[in-house]
Amino acid sequence: GSEMCIRDRMTPELIRAYRESGREIWTYSIFEKSVAPERYRHLFWENLAAGFNGPATFYDLFAASGDAFNSYDGGKVTADYCAVYDNPRTGQLAPSRRMDAWYQGLIDFKLAQYCRARLAAAPQGSARTVKEKELAELIDKGFRPGGNMEEARAGLLRLAEELSADSALAK
């Protein structure tokens, strides 16, 4: 078949092509030194906006690629090797900023999936419809250009807490 090159992010057209292909499609991303840690988190919001049922991204714990965010070594090394490194100022191990961003994205995804599961189990009604719309708006807020993943996560956490109460969808 033909190959596709994804330069910036998943587009609605590409997501539709995935769904309609009837095939399992594997993709990969090459993270360059210039890629900000937030990009790793945003991948999960892309997965949510695409309607995936599971996170479609992972963090390579054993990669030794250039990530010029290691600020704990006094400037001797400019690459973030693997996922954690020693912080001599605190005497503790610290996660790389990119792994931390990736993990935040995973938590965001799990929060949204929890909300989806609670809503799917709820009886049909106006309360469920309102909450489904709220969830869709939060996912859009975390995904869209100019959106805010941190504000969207706060909204997801609040929504998850509301949905965990038995009375939240009683109407």
Number of C-alpha atoms within 10 A of each C-alpha: 3 3 5 8 6 12 8 6 11 14 13 11 8 14 16 11 11 14 12 9 9 8 8 7 8 6 9 7 8 7 14 11 13 9 13 16 18 17 16 24 25 23 22 28 27 23 20 24 21 19 11 14 11 13 17 14 17 13 13 10 11 10 11 12 13 17 21 16 17 23 14 17 13 9 9 9 14 15 16 23 19 18 19 17 16 14 15 12 8 9 8 10 12 16 17 20 19 21 21 18 19 23 17 20 25 23 15 26 26 17 20 24 19 18 22 19 12 15 20 12 9 16 12 13 11 12 15 21 13 11 19 16 11 15 21 14 14 24 27 19 21 24 22 14 8 8 14 15 23 14 13 21 22 13 20 24 17 12 20 20 13 15 21 13 10 9 9 15 21 13 10
